[in-house]
Amino acid sequence: MADPSFDNAIAILGGTGEQGLGLALRFATAGRPIRIGSRSIERANAAAERVRAAVRGAEVSGDENPEACRRAQVILLSVPFEHTASIIKEVRDALTAGQIVVSMGVPLASATGGSATQTIGVWQGSCAEMVAALLPKGVHAVSAFQNVAAHRLHELDRPVECDVVVSGAERPRKQVMALCELVPGLRGIDGGAIANARITESITALLIGLNTRYRVSDGTGIRFTGLPDGDS
Ligand SMILES: NC(=O)c1ccc[n+]([C@@H]2O[C@H](COP(=O)([O-])OP(=O)(O)OC[C@H]3O[C@@H](n4cnc5c(N)ncnc54)[C@H](OP(=O)(O)O)[C@@H]3O)[C@@H](O)[C@H]2O)c1
């Protein structure tokens, strides 16, 4: 049941980047109000305008990151792994118990000058578990969307064709799985406890290597077989 303290909007922090903007386009197409967050109100407004131009009737605003969070039940954290802690610090005081913060970050070795086909160790075990440790009490961390290529999100005339492993506590996990179903070709997969984000995040490094070896410019994705229909 929807919590009356929150509205139906999806906030996307760093929604000015390719991944966040792609998700904004898809969720706006599904009819959800979108709040694009940025460190710069000008960049946020420009990204909101791009969504309005692409999606007729889109309900989208551009805000600075803390303002974007207020009253949104779901907040997507769409910034590179290495900026995750600083962005949570920026918005911490705007967060309220009951909100869901979705971690999409991947600790790629490129963050420290290495290869994007490898990951680096994170003290807490994964980017998502680091997010969980940094959030205020009562704000839920959920891991999702790390294996979805931005390029495919932007091609609105094509289904995305990717499974999304969603991990975290049961109730927020189910809410984020339901969000996946709003996007044609995405399927939310019950990824259990948030510690499984260690596996999901490392798959992204593998996909980046596949993109290079198979010369896939619009990005590879993942599909699980053998799961019961309608009960993923
Ligand atoms: N790109 C993909 O195909 C893809 C696929 C799967 C998962 N992801 C994940 O999605 C997230 C976003 O990816 P992306 O490719 O969209 O990233 P990006 O374009 O490099 O950055 C996204 C946004 O992060 C904000 N940002 C940059 N530096 C920052 C800093 N120092 N502090 C705070 N915010 C900063 C910027 O927003 P403002 O300047 O407007 O504040 C920027 O537009 C990442 O966690 C990535 O792992 C991406």
The ligand as an SDF file (V2000), in Angstrom:
LIG
                    3D

 48 52  0  0  0  0  0  0  0  0999 V2000
   26.1480    4.3880  -18.2520 N   0  0  0  0  0  0  0  0  0  0  0  0
   25.7220    3.1240  -18.2040 C   0  0  0  0  0  0  0  0  0  0  0  0
   25.5240    2.4540  -19.2610 O   0  0  0  0  0  0  0  0  0  0  0  0
   25.4500    2.4650  -16.8780 C   0  0  0  0  0  0  0  0  0  0  0  0
   25.0050    1.1300  -16.8720 C   0  0  0  0  0  0  0  0  0  0  0  0
   24.7180    0.5190  -15.6620 C   0  0  0  0  0  0  0  0  0  0  0  0
   24.8740    1.2140  -14.4620 C   0  0  0  0  0  0  0  0  0  0  0  0
   25.3090    2.4970  -14.5030 N   0  0  0  0  0  0  0  0  0  0  0  0
   25.4440    3.2120  -13.2130 C   0  0  0  0  0  0  0  0  0  0  0  0
   24.6180    4.3490  -13.2290 O   0  0  0  0  0  0  0  0  0  0  0  0
   25.2480    5.4170  -12.5200 C   0  0  0  0  0  0  0  0  0  0  0  0
   25.3310    6.6300  -13.4260 C   0  0  0  0  0  0  0  0  0  0  0  0
   26.0500    6.3180  -14.5860 O   0  0  0  0  0  0  0  0  0  0  0  0
   26.2980    7.4140  -15.7290 P   0  0  0  0  0  0  0  0  0  0  0  0
   26.9930    6.7190  -16.8240 O   0  0  0  0  0  0  0  0  0  0  0  0
   25.0280    8.1280  -16.0090 O   0  0  0  0  0  0  0  0  0  0  0  0
   27.3140    8.3690  -14.9590 O   0  0  0  0  0  0  0  0  0  0  0  0
   27.8780    9.8110  -15.3640 P   0  0  0  0  0  0  0  0  0  0  0  0
   27.2110   10.3100  -16.5950 O   0  0  0  0  0  0  0  0  0  0  0  0
   29.3640    9.7400  -15.3480 O   0  0  0  0  0  0  0  0  0  0  0  0
   27.4480   10.6980  -14.0950 O   0  0  0  0  0  0  0  0  0  0  0  0
   26.1040   10.8340  -13.7160 C   0  0  0  0  0  0  0  0  0  0  0  0
   25.9460   12.1160  -12.9410 C   0  0  0  0  0  0  0  0  0  0  0  0
   26.6870   12.0650  -11.7340 O   0  0  0  0  0  0  0  0  0  0  0  0
   26.8720   13.3950  -11.2900 C   0  0  0  0  0  0  0  0  0  0  0  0
   28.2330   13.5820  -10.7910 N   0  0  0  0  0  0  0  0  0  0  0  0
   29.3670   13.6030  -11.5110 C   0  0  0  0  0  0  0  0  0  0  0  0
   30.4130   13.8810  -10.7020 N   0  0  0  0  0  0  0  0  0  0  0  0
   29.9160   14.0540   -9.4620 C   0  0  0  0  0  0  0  0  0  0  0  0
   30.4850   14.3670   -8.2070 C   0  0  0  0  0  0  0  0  0  0  0  0
   31.7880   14.6160   -8.0600 N   0  0  0  0  0  0  0  0  0  0  0  0
   29.6610   14.4510   -7.1420 N   0  0  0  0  0  0  0  0  0  0  0  0
   28.3320   14.2470   -7.2720 C   0  0  0  0  0  0  0  0  0  0  0  0
   27.7280   13.9610   -8.4610 N   0  0  0  0  0  0  0  0  0  0  0  0
   28.5310   13.8430   -9.5260 C   0  0  0  0  0  0  0  0  0  0  0  0
   26.6690   14.3110  -12.4960 C   0  0  0  0  0  0  0  0  0  0  0  0
   25.4800   15.0540  -12.2540 O   0  0  0  0  0  0  0  0  0  0  0  0
   25.5060   16.6520  -11.9980 P   0  0  0  0  0  0  0  0  0  0  0  0
   26.7840   17.1740  -12.5650 O   0  0  0  0  0  0  0  0  0  0  0  0
   24.3200   17.0910  -12.7730 O   0  0  0  0  0  0  0  0  0  0  0  0
   25.3720   16.7980  -10.5390 O   0  0  0  0  0  0  0  0  0  0  0  0
   26.5010   13.3470  -13.6370 C   0  0  0  0  0  0  0  0  0  0  0  0
   25.6270   13.7940  -14.6570 O   0  0  0  0  0  0  0  0  0  0  0  0
   26.6160    4.8830  -12.0840 C   0  0  0  0  0  0  0  0  0  0  0  0
   26.5220    4.4490  -10.7610 O   0  0  0  0  0  0  0  0  0  0  0  0
   26.8720    3.7010  -12.9940 C   0  0  0  0  0  0  0  0  0  0  0  0
   27.6270    2.6920  -12.3740 O   0  0  0  0  0  0  0  0  0  0  0  0
   25.6010    3.1470  -15.6870 C   0  0  0  0  0  0  0  0  0  0  0  0
  1  2  1  0
  2  3  2  0
  2  4  1  0
  4  5  1  0
  4 48  2  0
  5  6  2  0
  6  7  1  0
  7  8  2  0
  8  9  1  0
  8 48  1  0
  9 10  1  0
  9 46  1  0
 10 11  1  0
 11 12  1  0
 11 44  1  0
 12 13  1  0
 13 14  1  0
 14 15  2  0
 14 16  1  0
 14 17  1  0
 17 18  1  0
 18 19  2  0
 18 20  1  0
 18 21  1  0
 21 22  1  0
 22 23  1  0
 23 24  1  0
 23 42  1  0
 24 25  1  0
 25 26  1  0
 25 36  1  0
 26 27  1  0
 26 35  1  0
 27 28  2  0
 28 29  1  0
 29 30  1  0
 29 35  2  0
 30 31  1  0
 30 32  2  0
 32 33  1  0
 33 34  2  0
 34 35  1  0
 36 37  1  0
 36 42  1  0
 37 38  1  0
 38 39  2  0
 38 40  1  0
 38 41  1  0
 42 43  1  0
 44 45  1  0
 44 46  1  0
 46 47  1  0
M  CHG  2   8   1  16  -1
M  END
$$$$
